Amino acid sequence: MRANEISPLTLDSYQRAARVILANHLVTADYPDRVALPLLRRWATELRDDLLELFGYRLEVTETTARLFTVADRLDATAPARTGTDRDFDRHRYAYLALCLAALGRAGNQITLSELADHVTADATQVDGVELSTQRAADRDAFVDAVGWLAARGAIALADGDAGGWAANPDAGEALYDIDRSVVVALFRPPRALQHLVSVEGLLADETASPARRVRRALVERPVVYAGELDDDEALQLALPRTAAEVEKLTGLVAERRAEGIAMIDPSGRLSDLRFPNTGTVAQVALLLAGEIADRVLDPDAPESVRLPLPSSRHAELLAQLDSAIPDAGIFRGLADEPDEATAPDAPDADAPGEFREPARYPLIEDSWIDAAVVELVARFGRTFAAQWQADPDGLRRRAVELLDKQLLVRRTDGGVLALPALARYRGVVVTVRERATSPDLFDPTPTQK
């Protein structure tokens, strides 16, 4: 491992470089900032060796880009692409993003937004269920979100005009973009020829991959890795001190161990795409709710909760959904690879525990209890919440529970949520409410004494 050869005086710089590429996968001259690419170019050789050895990831660094080609062991719906306003991409935005990349690959050095829209409109007609009509505001907004995602990463750069003006009125607005072909090429580099695949399963990691690599990948990709969700070989690797220690050495993360698993804590707060705890009403309510649930589970005077095993993961469901959307016309049947029966949608759950271990059971917190807890939180702290959530406590509850589920602190199930062990780290949350200073009254009715 090359990290062991680096001087303690420069190890922090190396670990920052590792966190940058693991967090972003693509680094350009301006994305995520101007210092990231020079930092990665400095440590390119060492990082290339360590990322391949520990995770099986391939790193390519050029003068203008750094691209990490990762390996996925399972499908995960908790880390979507996001718009500039932090909204999750939907299927239309993903489709427009893919079609934009295809159009940019055929374009010259510059392209106008309306020209790009024309290319995407023409290509969309060849895909069932995909359509772009510039006469519909919703389609234009989704298209501009996809273009903005590319612009943020440096694939295109605004040279003139305004995309917002085009989205408001395509007949009056226009935008001109410079195309950075090196970034476009780096963005779309699938490990397999997509025309040879009849299932997304073909893009996932080989099941014969090293259990140690699978566990290390999980440690940097998941908020928490629970031993109960691993097979026997992976659980053994998770228990070995060196597994987490190697990840700590490379990234500077700190392993927080519990009997049930490991969470890698990032003191810098920049590795995760979803920070928690965080600012904002939803994140703050989620943190308060986490503390309430932890107190409920550990309260010796409370009625004992029903304990249930984790529900099946959504891997098979997501696999079936994505496979159903693959355009048949784009598959070269003569060269297509049929999916392995072992990973077909009706196969056993890929996240099932090993055959020699009983599945862990976790306390069920009923929806009615969560509803009451959120109502109490709104009553106590509602005056500090954003106005939209003060008027929508049900939506606030759903979003808060969704956030806790993404952080693997709870798992949603029928009738409520299962409280997972990592939730205990947020027990006893202390809230300090800072009252806003009242503005002085310009027309104070109290007479001034002289």
C-alpha positions in Angstrom: 0.0 0.0 0.0 1.6 3.2 -1.2 0.0 5.3 1.6 2.4 3.6 4.1 5.4 5.0 2.2 4.2 8.7 2.4 5.8 11.0 4.9 3.6 12.0 7.9 4.2 15.6 6.9 2.4 15.1 3.6 0.0 12.3 4.5 -2.8 14.8 5.1 -2.5 16.1 1.6 -2.6 12.6 0.2 -5.7 11.7 2.2 -7.4 14.9 1.0 -6.7 13.9 -2.6 -8.2 10.4 -1.9 -11.3 11.9 -0.4 -11.8 14.3 -3.3 -11.7 11.6 -6.0 -13.8 9.2 -3.9 -16.5 11.9 -3.4 -16.6 13.2 -6.9 -15.4 10.5 -9.3 -14.8 13.2 -11.9 -12.5 16.2 -11.2 -11.9 19.0 -13.8 -10.2 22.3 -13.8 -13.1 24.0 -12.0 -15.0 21.1 -10.5 -15.4 20.7 -7.6 -13.0 23.6 -7.2 -9.8 25.0 -8.7 -7.4 23.3 -6.3 -8.7 19.7 -6.6 -7.2 18.8 -10.0 -3.6 20.0 -9.1 -3.9 18.1 -5.9 -4.8 14.9 -7.7 -2.1 15.3 -10.3 0.4 15.6 -7.5 -0.6 12.2 -6.1 -1.8 10.5 -9.3 0.8 7.6 -9.2 0.3 6.7 -5.6 -3.5 7.0 -5.7 -3.7 4.9 -8.9 -2.0 2.0 -7.1 -3.9 2.3 -3.8 -7.4 2.7 -5.3 -6.8 -0.3 -7.5 -5.4 -2.5 -4.7 -8.0 -1.6 -2.0 -11.1 -1.2 -4.0 -10.5 -2.4 -7.6 -11.1 1.1 -8.8 -9.3 2.5 -11.9 -8.0 6.1 -11.8 -7.2 8.0 -15.0 -5.5 11.4 -14.7 -4.8 13.8 -17.6 -3.9 17.4 -17.8 -7.6 18.4 -17.8 -9.4 15.7 -15.9 -9.2 13.0 -13.3 -11.7 10.2 -13.6 -12.3 7.4 -11.1 -14.0 4.3 -12.6 -15.7 2.6 -9.7 -17.1 -0.9 -9.4 -20.7 -1.3 -8.0 -21.6 -4.4 -6.0 -25.3 -3.6 -5.8 -27.7 -1.0 -7.0 -28.4 1.8 -4.7 -31.2 4.4 -5.1 -30.1 6.6 -2.2 -27.4 8.6 -4.2 -29.1 10.2 -7.2 -27.8 13.0 -9.4 -29.1 16.3 -8.2 -30.0 19.6 -9.9 -28.5 22.9 -9.1 -31.3 23.5 -6.6 -30.6 20.1 -4.9 -33.6 18.2 -6.3 -33.2 14.6 -7.2 -33.1 13.7 -10.9 -36.1 11.9 -12.2 -36.2 9.5 -15.2 -36.7 12.4 -17.7 -33.7 14.3 -16.5 -31.5 11.1 -16.6 -32.8 10.5 -20.2 -32.0 14.0 -21.3 -28.6 13.8 -19.6 -27.7 10.7 -21.6 -29.0 12.1 -24.9 -27.1 15.4 -24.2 -23.9 13.5 -23.8 -24.5 11.6 -27.1 -25.2 14.9 -28.9 -22.2 16.6 -27.5 -20.0 13.7 -28.6 -21.0 14.4 -32.2 -20.9 18.2 -32.0 -18.0 20.6 -32.7 -16.4 23.1 -30.4 -19.5 25.1 -29.6 -23.3 24.5 -29.6 -26.3 26.6 -28.8 -28.9 25.5 -26.3 -31.6 25.4 -29.0 -29.4 23.3 -31.2 -28.7 20.9 -28.4 -32.4 20.7 -27.7 -33.1 19.9 -31.3 -30.6 17.0 -31.3 -32.1 15.6 -28.0 -35.6 16.0 -29.4 -34.7 14.0 -32.5 -32.9 11.3 -30.6 -35.7 11.0 -28.0 -38.2 10.0 -30.7 -36.1 6.8 -31.2 -36.6 5.7 -27.5 -40.0 4.5 -26.3 -41.3 6.5 -23.4 -38.9 9.5 -23.9 -39.9 12.7 -25.5 -38.7 16.3 -25.4 -41.1 19.0 -26.4 -39.7 22.6 -26.2 -43.3 23.8 -26.1 -43.8 22.2 -22.6 -42.3 24.2 -19.7 -41.8 21.0 -17.6 -39.7 19.4 -20.4 -37.7 22.6 -20.9 -37.0 22.8 -17.1 -35.9 19.1 -17.0 -33.7 19.6 -20.1 -32.0 22.7 -18.6 -31.4 20.8 -15.3 -29.5 18.1 -17.3 -27.5 20.9 -19.2 -26.8 22.5 -15.8 -25.4 19.3 -14.4 -23.0 19.0 -17.4 -22.0 22.7 -17.1 -21.3 22.3 -13.4 -18.7 19.6 -14.2 -17.1 21.5 -17.0 -18.3 19.4 -19.9 -19.8 22.7 -21.3 -19.1 26.3 -20.4 -21.5 29.2 -21.0 -20.0 31.5 -23.5 -23.0 33.8 -24.1 -26.6 34.1 -23.2 -28.7 32.6 -20.4 -30.2 29.1 -20.1 -32.9 30.5 -17.8 -34.1 32.8 -20.4 -34.4 30.0 -22.9 -36.3 27.9 -20.4 -38.7 30.8 -19.8 -39.2 31.5 -23.5 -37.3 29.4 -26.1 -38.4 31.8 -28.9 -36.7 34.8 -27.2 -33.9 33.3 -25.1 -30.7 31.6 -26.2 -27.4 30.4 -24.8 -24.1 29.5 -26.4 -21.8 26.9 -24.9 -18.2 25.9 -25.4 -17.7 22.1 -25.4 -14.8 20.5 -23.5 -14.4 17.3 -25.3 -12.0 15.8 -22.8 -14.6 16.1 -20.1 -17.4 14.7 -22.3 -15.3 11.7 -23.1 -14.3 11.2 -19.4 -17.9 11.4 -18.3 -19.2 8.5 -20.3 -16.9 5.5 -20.2 -18.9 2.4 -19.4 -16.9 -0.8 -18.5 -18.8 -2.8 -21.0 -20.3 -2.2 -24.4 -23.9 -1.3 -23.5 -25.2 -2.7 -26.8 -24.1 -6.2 -25.6 -26.1 -6.0 -22.3 -29.6 -7.2 -21.8 -29.4 -6.5 -18.1 -27.9 -3.8 -15.9 -26.5 -6.7 -13.9 -23.7 -6.9 -16.4 -22.4 -3.6 -15.2 -22.1 -4.7 -11.6 -19.0 -6.3 -10.0 -18.1 -9.9 -10.6 -19.3 -12.0 -7.7 -15.9 -13.7 -7.6 -14.3 -10.4 -6.5 -12.3 -10.4 -3.3 -14.5 -10.2 -0.1 -12.0 -7.8 1.3 -12.4 -5.4 -1.6 -16.2 -5.7 -1.4 -16.1 -4.7 2.3 -13.7 -1.8 1.7 -16.0 -0.5 -1.1 -18.9 -0.7 1.3 -17.0 1.2 3.9 -16.5 4.2 1.7 -19.8 4.0 -0.2 -22.3 3.4 2.6 -23.0 5.5 5.7 -22.8 2.3 7.9 -21.8 -1.3 7.1 -23.7 -3.7 9.3 -22.3 -7.2 9.7 -25.8 -8.7 9.5 -26.2 -7.6 5.9 -23.0 -9.3 4.8 -22.3 -12.9 3.9 -20.0 -15.0 6.1 -16.7 -14.2 4.2 -17.5 -10.5 4.1 -18.5 -10.4 7.8 -15.1 -12.0 8.6 -13.3 -9.3 6.6 -15.3 -6.6 8.4 -14.3 -8.0 11.8 -10.5 -7.9 10.9 -8.9 -4.7 12.2 -6.8 -4.3 9.2 -9.8 -3.9 6.8 -11.0 -0.6 8.3 -7.4 0.4 9.2 -6.4 0.4 5.5 -9.3 2.6 4.6 -8.4 5.0 7.4 -4.8 5.2 6.2 -5.9 6.0 2.7 -8.7 8.5 3.4 -8.1 9.9 6.8 -11.6 8.8 7.9 -12.1 7.5 11.4 -13.6 4.1 12.0 -16.4 4.0 14.6 -16.9 0.4 15.6 -19.9 -1.2 17.2 -20.7 -4.8 17.8 -23.1 -4.7 14.8 -20.8 -3.0 12.3 -18.6 0.0 11.3 -19.3 3.6 10.3 -16.4 5.6 8.7 -16.7 9.1 10.1 -15.3 12.0 8.0 -14.1 14.8 10.3 -13.8 17.1 7.2 -17.5 16.5 6.3 -16.7 16.6 2.6 -16.7 12.9 1.5 -20.4 12.3 1.8 -22.9 13.5 -0.8 -25.4 13.9 1.9 -24.1 15.4 5.1 -25.7 14.5 8.5 -26.2 16.3 10.8 -26.8 19.3 8.6 -28.5 22.6 8.4 -32.1 23.1 7.2 -35.4 22.1 8.7 -35.6 18.6 7.3 -32.1 17.7 8.6 -32.7 19.3 11.9 -36.0 17.5 12.5 -34.4 14.2 11.3 -31.6 14.7 14.0 -34.2 15.5 16.7 -36.3 12.5 15.6 -33.2 10.2 15.7 -32.6 11.2 19.3 -36.3 10.6 20.2 -36.3 7.2 18.6 -33.0 6.2 20.3 -34.4 7.3 23.7 -37.6 5.3 23.0 -35.6 2.1 22.2 -33.3 2.5 25.2 -36.0 3.6 27.7 -36.3 0.8 30.3 -39.8 2.0 31.4 -41.2 2.0 27.8 -43.1 -1.1 26.5 -40.8 -3.5 24.8 -40.8 -3.1 21.1 -41.6 -5.8 18.6 -38.3 -6.9 16.9 -38.2 -7.8 13.2 -35.5 -8.7 10.7 -34.6 -6.2 8.0 -36.9 -6.2 4.9 -35.4 -7.5 1.7 -33.1 -5.0 -0.1 -34.4 -3.2 -3.2 -31.6 -4.5 -5.3 -33.7 -7.0 -7.2 -36.6 -4.6 -7.6 -34.3 -1.9 -8.9 -32.6 -4.4 -11.3 -36.0 -5.4 -12.7 -37.1 -1.7 -13.1 -34.0 -0.7 -15.0 -33.9 -3.8 -17.1 -37.5 -3.1 -18.2 -36.4 0.3 -19.5 -33.6 -1.0 -21.8 -34.5 -0.2 -25.4 -34.6 -3.6 -27.2 -33.7 -1.9 -30.5 -30.3 -0.9 -29.2 -29.2 -4.4 -28.2 -26.9 -6.5 -30.5 -28.6 -9.8 -29.9 -25.8 -11.8 -31.5 -23.2 -10.4 -29.1 -25.5 -9.9 -26.1 -24.6 -11.4 -22.7 -27.5 -13.1 -20.9 -27.8 -12.3 -17.2 -26.5 -14.8 -14.7 -29.4 -16.8 -13.1 -27.7 -16.3 -9.7 -28.4 -12.6 -9.9 -31.7 -12.7 -11.7 -34.6 -10.7 -10.1 -36.1 -13.9 -8.6 -32.8 -15.1 -7.0 -32.2 -14.9 -3.3 -31.5 -11.5 -1.8 -27.9 -10.5 -2.4 -27.8 -8.8 1.0 -29.0 -11.9 2.9 -26.8 -12.8 5.9 -24.5 -15.9 5.8 -26.0 -19.4 6.1 -24.5 -19.9 9.5 -25.9 -16.8 11.2 -29.5 -16.0 12.2 -30.7 -12.7 10.7 -30.5 -9.8 13.2 -33.8 -8.4 14.5 -34.4 -4.7 15.3 -37.0 -2.8 17.3 -40.1 -1.6 15.3 -41.1 2.0 15.9 -44.7 2.3 14.7 -45.8 5.1 12.4 -48.3 6.3 15.0 -45.5 6.9 17.5 -43.4 8.7 14.9 -46.4 10.9 13.9 -46.9 11.9 17.6 -43.1 12.5 18.0 -43.0 14.9 15.0 -46.2 16.7 16.2 -44.4 17.3 19.5 -41.3 18.5 17.8 -43.3 20.9 15.7 -45.0 22.2 18.8 -41.7 22.8 20.6 -39.5 24.1 17.8 -41.9 24.9 14.9 -41.4 28.6 15.1 -37.8 28.0 14.0 -38.8 25.9 11.0 -39.1 27.0 7.4 -42.6 28.3 6.6 -43.3 25.5 4.0 -42.7 22.8 6.7 -44.7 24.6 9.4 -47.7 24.2 7.0 -46.9 20.6 6.1 -46.0 18.5 9.1 -46.9 15.3 7.3 -44.5 16.1 4.5 -41.8 17.0 7.1 -42.2 13.7 8.8 -41.9 11.8 5.5 -38.8 13.7 4.5 -37.1 13.3 7.9 -37.7 9.6 7.9 -36.5 9.3 4.4 -33.3 11.1 5.4 -32.7 8.7 8.3 -33.3 5.8 6.0 -30.7 7.0 3.5 -28.2 7.3 6.4 -29.0 3.7 7.4 -30.1 4.9 10.8 -33.5 3.4 10.4 -35.1 1.1 7.7 -38.6 1.7 6.5 -40.9 -1.2 6.7 -44.6 -1.9 6.8 -46.2 -0.1 9.7 -43.2 1.9 10.8 -39.4 1.9 10.8 -36.8 -0.4 12.3 -34.3 1.3 14.6 -30.8 0.4 13.5 -27.8 0.3 15.9 -26.0 3.4 14.6 -28.9 5.5 15.7 -27.6 5.2 19.3 -24.8 7.8 18.5 -27.5 10.5 18.3 -29.1 9.7 21.7 -29.4 12.6 24.0 -29.4 15.3 21.3 -29.3 18.8 22.9 -31.2 21.6 21.2 -30.3 25.2 21.6 -32.8 27.6 20.0 -31.4 31.0 19.2 -34.2 33.6 19.3 -34.1 36.2 16.5 -33.5 39.7 17.7 -36.6 41.8 17.3 -36.3 44.7 14.9 -36.6 48.2 16.5 -40.0 49.8 16.1 -39.6 52.9 13.9 -42.8 54.3 15.4 -42.4 53.5 19.1 -45.6 54.7 20.8 -43.7 55.1 24.1 -42.9 58.8 24.6 -39.2 59.6 25.2 -38.6 61.1 28.6 -36.4 64.2 28.6 
